[in-house]
Every structure is written in structure tokens, then in C-alpha cells.
Amino acid sequence: MLVDPWSSTTIENYEHVFKKFGLKRFPKKFCKELKHYLFERGIVVAHRDFDKIMHRIKSKKEFINMTGIASSGMLHFGHKVDIDLFKFFKSKKARNYFAVCDIDAYVSRPDSVVGSLEKAKEFALENIKDLLALGLDEQDVYVQSNKETRYYEFAFELSKKITRSTFEAIYGHIDLGKISANLLQYADILHPQLPEFEGKMPSITGIGLEQDPHARATRDIAARLPYNLEMPSFIYFRHQSGLLEGTKMSASKKETAIFLSEKPETAKRKILNAFTGGRATANEQRKKGGKPEMCKVFEFLLFHYPDTKKIDKIFKDCKSGKWLCGECKNFLIEFVQDFLEEHNARRSRFEKTAKRIMGY
């Protein structure tokens, strides 16, 4: 079974990914030592060579912190997990590279989603405002279309290090737009180790499990390059699923997602319509208890609410029937609306900085 990194469908069972592709489960001892809820709550689930990064963190030595998002729409809470993980590593003496991938978004998405490079750049500008409002600094962020010449030279170099048969074996197809997008993604992950940037250094990139094909291809290419690069490390997180049953939170399916620029009232409507897996009636739920492990509302809190003790209490009270779906939705609505009001007040201040990053 191939894993499609461009799919908007959630993956229910990742066991085959561990068995077939050799991912290591994220160690519980690291979760305790790192002391962040993304690790404590089992949201970070796997890794490739994270031991190297853990050593750098413990010894207070620098490492490269690299991730990115495709500017194929407005950012939503599903993207925020990636940003929160990036911010965590930023706090651990990292050299930071957050790529806003506008060229990638245009060439790898259908025209119905991103109809022109100019549209991808419009999304990129809005995405950057969100990143800055969430606490990233101007020097942390770059956009593909405004990157140094050396970056593009390097991306073309990489094209000679992967064959058609290798690409097809990893991804299951040969799509010219996605091939060109992937070359830029490989360059994003590897270029910080070039002498013109940080030089050879351990690097960490946080991705969703369904993005592992990119990780495998990048590591294969890194071994073929003449630059003596450190093999890049990867950390894998569960993607937050959409508010509707059986979907990944996706910018292309607006009812599945709450966007970071969403109006609070729109967010409220979406939460009220979210799938909970609750019992047919309140009385039945009080008697039998709820199913928080199925509930998209509880999952939203699990991924974003900072107080772990409160999360644990909600889970137990839901299972026992003390906490009903309506209470959970109202709690999430208040949390999300407060967040959106504060976030959008901040993002409005970053128009000039975002344009400067874009090269306007």
C-alpha cells in the first residue's frame, strides 16, 4: 500500500507504515524529557534518527530546524501543529528555516485549487502573516519564490540524483508538476547544510506520517550528494482530522477546517456541526458515557488546548457520562473564539513584514 502525501483523506491505520518503511516509534523516555504536550499526548508518534537531535538538545548544541507549508490556501488549525512543533525546536537553540512553498503549491495542486503562481503568492502572503502572529520571527521564514540563487541551483543538482524508477517506486506515479515540487522540497530540507548556509549539522523536519515518502526520497538523495551532509532526521506527528467524519483537516474542504483567519462566529457554526460520535440522547450518554476517542471536538482540544490536566478530566468525565457533547462544544467554542480574536488582532500588524519576506 502506497502512502499518498497529497491526499485529503485521513489514514486510519499506520501500522503498515511502520512495518514496510522502517519508521521507529517515538520513545516514551523522550516524551517525558521534552516536556511538551505534543509529545506527552501521543501526537508525535514516530521518528527517523531523532536520537541525534535529542543529543544536541541535551548538550545545548545547535541544530537545523526546518519545516514548511504549501501556500495552497489559508492556514488552519491542522497546520498549527506543525508550527507549534517548529516553535518548540526554535526554543532549543536551533537554526530555523520555515519554508512557505508557493512554487510547490502552484505546480503540485490542480488549477481548481491554485490556478496561478500569483494566486499561490497571495496565499503565501497571508500564510506569512499567520506565522508571524503565531510567534515566528522574520528571519525564521522564507518563501520559495524569493529564495537565494544558490537554492535553485541546488534544486537542479538534486534532479540528477533521483531516477524515474525511484520516483515511481516511492510515489506510485510520474507527475511532472509534483516532480518539480518535490525537487524544491528536497532542496528545502537539505540546503541549510550547504557551506553557504549553516554547513554540515544535524537537522530535524517535522512532518505528518503521510509525508514519509518525501522523507525517504530526501534521505536517499542526501546519500548520493558530494557535499558530505549529515543525514536529515525526521519527526512524525499525527495529523489532526477534519471536523467531519473520515476527513483530514484540509484547506480545500472548508467545512472540515477552522482557519486561523476565520471569523469567530463562523468557527462557532463549524464546531456546532462537528462530528462527535455521541450517544443518541443525553440520558443515554449519562448512563453509558461518551466516546471521546471518536469525537472530533475532543480531538481538537487534544491537539491545541494547553492544559493537559483539563484534557485528562474532560476525557474521564466524557467516558463516565458526566460531560455531554454540548458542554464539550461550548468549551471548545469559547477557547477557539478567544484564540481567533487575539490571533487576528496580531496578524493585522504584520502586513509590511510579510511583504518584505515576499520581496515586494
N, C-alpha and C positions, 0 to 999 in steps of 0.2 A: 504493500500500500504506500503510495507516494503522499507526501505532505505538501499541500498547495499553499505557499506563503501569500498568495493574492486572494484567497477565498474569504468571503464574509460569513461563512458558516462555522459555527463553533465545533471544536473537536471534543467528543465526549470521553474518549479513552486514549490516553497517551502511552499505554503500555508498549505498543508496537514501536514507538519512537525510541524508548529506552532499549528495547531488545535488539532492534535492527541497526540503529545508528550509534550505539555505544555511549549514550549520554550517561553521566553519573548523577545519582540523586544528590540533592544538596544536603550536606551533613548537618545533623541537628546540633552538633557542637558549635558549628559556625553560626547557626541561627542565634544561639544563646550569646555568643561572644559579640556579634554585630549589633545587637540591641536595637532593632528597628522593627516595626510591626509588619513590614513586608516580608521579613524573614520569620518572625515569630508566628505569624498566622498561616504559614504554608503557602503563601502566594509565590515566593521564589521556590522553585521545585527542582532545578537541575543545573548542571554546570559542565563546562569543559575547561580544565586546568585552572579552576579558581584558587587552588592552593597557592599559586604564585602571587596572586593579588592579596590573599589573606596574609601571606608573609610580609608583603610590602606595607600593608596596613599596620600590622603588629610592630614592625620595625620603624614605622613612621618614615618610610621612604616613598618617593614619588612614583606614580604610575600613570598611564594614559587612561582617561575616562572618556569613552567615545560611544555615542549613540545617535539616532536620528529619526526623523519622521518625514514621510512623503506629504508634500503640500497638495493633497488631493481633495481638501475640504477644510472646514473649520475644525479645530481641535475639540475633542470631547473628553469626558472623564476616563474613557478607556485609554487614551493617550497619557493621561496624567500619571498612571502607574509607572510608565517608562520615565517620565520626567522626575517623579519622586525618587526613583532608583538612581537616576543620574545625579540628583541633588545630594543624595546620601554619599555617593562616592566623591563628589565635589568637596564634601566636608572632611574627607580623609586624605588630604594632601595630594590631590590628583591634578594632572594637566588635562584641561577639559576641552572637548570637541563635540559640540552638538550640531549636527548637520540638519538643515532644513532643505529637503530634497525636492526642489521644484522641477529640475530636468527629469529626474526619476519619475515624479508624479505624472508629468505630461506623456512621456514615452511609454510608460507601463500601464496606464489606465485608458479605458475606452473614451472616445470623444464625448460620449454622453455624460461622462463624469468630469473630465478635464479636456475641454475642447481646443485649447491652445496653450502655448507656453506662457503667454501673457496672463491667462487665467490662473495657471499654476503659480505665477509670481504674485498675483493678487491674493491667493490663499496664503502664500509664504509670508507676505507682509503681515497679514492678520495672525498667522501662527506665531510669528516672532513676538508680536505684542503680548500674546498669551505667555510665552516662555519667559519674557522679562517680568511680567506681572507675577509669575509664579516664583520668581527669585533668582533666575539665571542672570548673569552679568553679560554686558555687551561683548566682552572678549571671549565668552564661552561659546558663542553662537556664530555659525557661518551659513550662507546659502550657496548651494551648488553653482548657480549661475553667476556668482560674483566671487569665485574662488581664485587663488593664485594660479598662474600658468603651469607651474610645476605639477599641480594636482591633475590637470588634464593630460599632461604628458605621461604621467604615471598611469592614469586610467587606460591610455592607449597601449602602454607597455604591457599591462595586465592582459590585454586581449590576445597576446601571443602565448599566454601561459595556460589557457584553457581550450580544450578541443570541443568540437561539436558533439562528439560521442560522450564526453564527460558531462557537458551541459545537459544533454538529453537524459543521461542516466540519473542526474540529480533532480532535474525539474520535470522530466516527462514530456518535454516539448521543445521546439525551437521557434521562439517568437522574437523577431528582430528588435522590437521595442523593448521587451523585457531583457534581452541580452544586453543592450546598451545601458539600460537602467542598472543592471547587475554589475557591470564593469565600474560604474560610478560608486555603487555600494561597496564593492571590494576596495576601491580606492579610498573611500571614506574611512574604512576600518584600518587600513594598512598605512596610509600616507603619513599619519603623525609620527611614525618611526623612521621616516626618511631623515637624512642628515640635515636637510633644510628646515626641519621642524623640531621634533624633540630628540631624534636619534633613537637607537635601539633601547627599548624599555618595555616591560610587561604592560599589556593593555587589557582593558575589560570593556565588553559591549553587552548591554542588557537587551534581550530580545524575547519575544513570545516564542513558545515551543514550536509553533508552526513556521517560524522563520529559520529553523535549523538548517534547511537546505543552503541558505546564504552562508551560514557559519561554516558548514562543511566545505563549500566551494572556496571560501576565503582562506581557510587553513590549508587546503590543497595547493592553492596558488602561492601562498606565502612560502611554502617549502620549495617552490620552483624559482624563486626570485634570487637575483645575485646580490641582495643587499644585507644578508645575514640578519634578518629580522627576528625578533622574539615571536614565537608562535602566539597569535592572539587568543586570549581567553574569552569565554562567553558565559553569561549567567542567564538563566531562563525563568521567566515568570509566567504564571497562568494569565491568560487574557480574561479580563472582565467580560462576561457575556452580556448580551443586549437585554433591554428591559422586556422584550417579548420572548416567548418560549422558543428555544432552539436557535438563537441567533448570536453572533458576535456583535458587540457594540461597534457600529460602523457609520462613518460619515455619509455613506451612500444610502443608508437606510435610516432616515432621520428619526423615526419613531422608536428605534432601538437605543438611541443615544441621548444623553443630556450634554449639550455643548457648553464649553467654558464661557462662551459669549451669549448664552441663552438668557432670555428674559425669565425672571423668577416665576411668573405666572405660567409660562409655557412649560417650565420644568415641573411645576406642581401638577399640571394636567397629565404629563407623561408618567409621573410617579403613581398617580391615582389609577392609571390604566395598566400598570406593570403587572406581570405575571407573578403570583405568589405561591401557587400550589397549596393554598389554604383549604380548610375543610368547607363543606357546603354551607354550613351555618355557624354562627358564633357559639351556640350551645354545643355543637358537635366538636368545635375546636377546643372549647374549655374542657370537655370530657377526654378527648383523645390527644390533644396537643397539636401544635402546628408542625410544619416541615421546613425548618429554616434552611436545610441543606438544598432544597429545591427552589427557594424563594429568591427572586431577582432583587427584591428590596433589601433583604438581609445581605445578599452578596455585595450590593452597592456599599452598604455600611462596612462590611468586612474589608473591602478594598480601600476605603477612604476615611472612615471615621477614626480619629487618632487615639481614642481611649479604649485600650484593649479590655480593661475590666468591664466597661459598659457593654462592649460587644459580647463578652462571655455571658453577662447577665441577660441580655436580650435573647441569646441562643437558648439558655436554660429556661427562661420564662416562656419562650415560644413553645419549646418542647413539652413543657408542663401544662400549657393551656392558660397561663396567667397573662400572656402578652398576645393580643389579637392583631390580625393583619392591618386593621385600620389604625391602631396605635403605632405600628411599625411604619406605616406610610406617612403618618403625620410627623413622626420623629424625623424621618429622612427628609421630608419636605422642608421642615424648619432648618435642618442642617444645610441642605443644598441651597436654599434661598439665601441664607445668610452668607454662604460662601460666594455665590454668584454676585451678590450686591457688592461685596468687598473687592472681589477679583475684577469686576468690570470697572469699578472706580479706579483701580490701579492701572489696568491695561490702557485706559484712555490717556495716560500720561506718557506713553512710550511711542507715540507716533513718529517723532523725529528720530529717535534712536533706531527704531525698526527700519525706517527709510535709509538711514546711514548704513546699516548692515546690508541692506539690499543693493547699495551702491547708487541710490537715487540722489 
